[in-house]
Amino acid sequence: MNLILRFGLSIFIVITAFIVSATVAGIFAEVVGIWKKPIIGSVAAACVVLSGYASAPKFKLACAALWLLVGAIAAWVLSNAFMYAEDVGARTPLIITYTSGVFSLVVCLVWHKRKLQRVSTK
């Protein structure tokens, strides 16, 4: 039961990280005056994957990969649902978002391998 609660907390952390990071990235992009959608997507993708890895109680890499998949589907849906005038016909924001998510998963993989090496050398 404790593991279920910890996974529930992990889900809450990831969803909160998504909402906060997307909001802050959107505000930042607006203030700076740059294209919002790629900034929001890339920052949110990185935060979702990294927080999914960091907060998972077990199976950290599998959880990060699952969050990448969930995030990719959500990004595709949201990119079609929330279309800014400057985004009509553009797939660049979605590609940047996916690239950021995959890069974040690679960071998690390296992080995981280094942690395993430190444990095995002790």
For each residue, the residues with C-beta under 8 A, 3 or more apart:
1: 4 5
2: 5 6
3: 6 7 57 58
4: 1 7 8
5: 1 2 8 9
6: 2 3 9 10 57
7: 3 4 10 11 56 57
8: 4 5 11 12
9: 5 6 12 13 55
10: 6 7 13 14 52 55 56 57 63
11: 7 8 14 15
12: 8 9 15 16
13: 9 10 16 17 51 55
14: 10 11 17 18 48 51 52 55 67
15: 11 12 18 19
16: 12 13 19 20
17: 13 14 20 21 47 48 51
18: 14 15 21 22 44 47 48 71
19: 15 16 22 23
20: 16 17 23 24 47
21: 17 18 24 25 43 44 46 47 48
22: 18 19 25 26 40 43 44
23: 19 20 26 27
24: 20 21 27 28 43
25: 21 22 28 29 39 40 42 43 44
26: 22 23 29 30 36 39 40
27: 23 24 30 31
28: 24 25 31 32 39
29: 25 26 32 33 34 35 36 39 40
30: 26 27 33 36
31: 27 28
32: 28 29
33: 29 30
34: 29 39
35: 29 38 39 86 93
36: 26 29 30 39 40 84
37: 40 41 79 84 87 90 93
38: 35 41 42 92 93 96 97
39: 25 26 28 29 34 35 36 42 43
40: 22 25 26 29 36 37 43 44
41: 37 38 44 45 75 79 93 94 96 97 100
42: 25 38 39 45 46 96 97 99 100
43: 21 22 24 25 39 40 46 47 100
44: 18 21 22 25 40 41 47 48 71 75 97
45: 41 42 48 49 68 71 75 97 98 100 101 104
46: 21 42 43 49 50 100 101 103 104
47: 17 18 20 21 43 44 50 51
48: 14 17 18 21 44 45 51 52 67 68 70 71 101
49: 45 46 52 53 64 67 68 71 101 104 105 108
50: 46 47 53 54 64 104 107 108
51: 13 14 17 47 48 54 55
52: 10 14 48 49 55 56 63 64 66 67 68
53: 49 50 56 60 61 63 64 67 108 111 112
54: 50 51 60
55: 9 10 13 14 51 52
56: 7 10 52 53 59 60 63 64
57: 3 6 7 10
58: 3
59: 56 62 63
60: 53 54 56 63 64 108 112
61: 53 64 65 108 109 112
62: 59 65 66
63: 10 52 53 56 59 60 66 67
64: 49 50 52 53 56 60 61 67 68 104 105 108
65: 61 62 68 69 105
66: 52 62 63 69 70
67: 14 48 49 52 53 63 64 70 71
68: 45 48 49 52 64 65 71 72 101 102 104 105
69: 65 66 72 73
70: 48 66 67 73 74
71: 18 44 45 48 49 67 68 74 75 101
72: 68 69 75 76 97 98 101
73: 69 70 76 77
74: 70 71 77 78
75: 41 44 45 71 72 78 79 94 97 98 101
76: 72 73 79 80 94
77: 73 74 80 81
78: 74 75 81 82
79: 37 41 75 76 82 83 87 93 94 97
80: 76 77 83
81: 77 78
82: 78 79
83: 79 80 87 88
84: 36 37 87
85: 88
86: 35 90
87: 37 79 83 84 90 93
88: 83 85
89:
90: 37 86 87 93
91: 94 95
92: 38 95 96
93: 35 37 38 41 79 87 90 96 97
94: 41 75 76 79 91 97 98
95: 91 92 98 99
96: 38 41 42 92 93 99 100
97: 38 41 42 44 45 72 75 79 93 94 100 101
98: 45 72 75 94 95 101 102
99: 42 95 96 102 103
100: 41 42 43 45 46 96 97 103 104
101: 45 46 48 49 68 71 72 75 97 98 104 105
102: 68 98 99 105 106
103: 46 99 100 106 107
104: 45 46 49 50 64 68 100 101 107 108
105: 49 64 65 68 101 102 108 109
106: 102 103 109 110
107: 50 103 104 110 111
108: 49 50 53 60 61 64 104 105 111 112
109: 61 105 106 112 113
110: 106 107 113 114
111: 53 107 108 114 115
112: 53 60 61 108 109 115 116
113: 109 110 116 117
114: 110 111 117 118
115: 111 112 118 119
116: 112 113 119 120
117: 113 114 120 121
118: 114 115 121 122
119: 115 116 122
120: 116 117
121: 117 118
122: 118 119
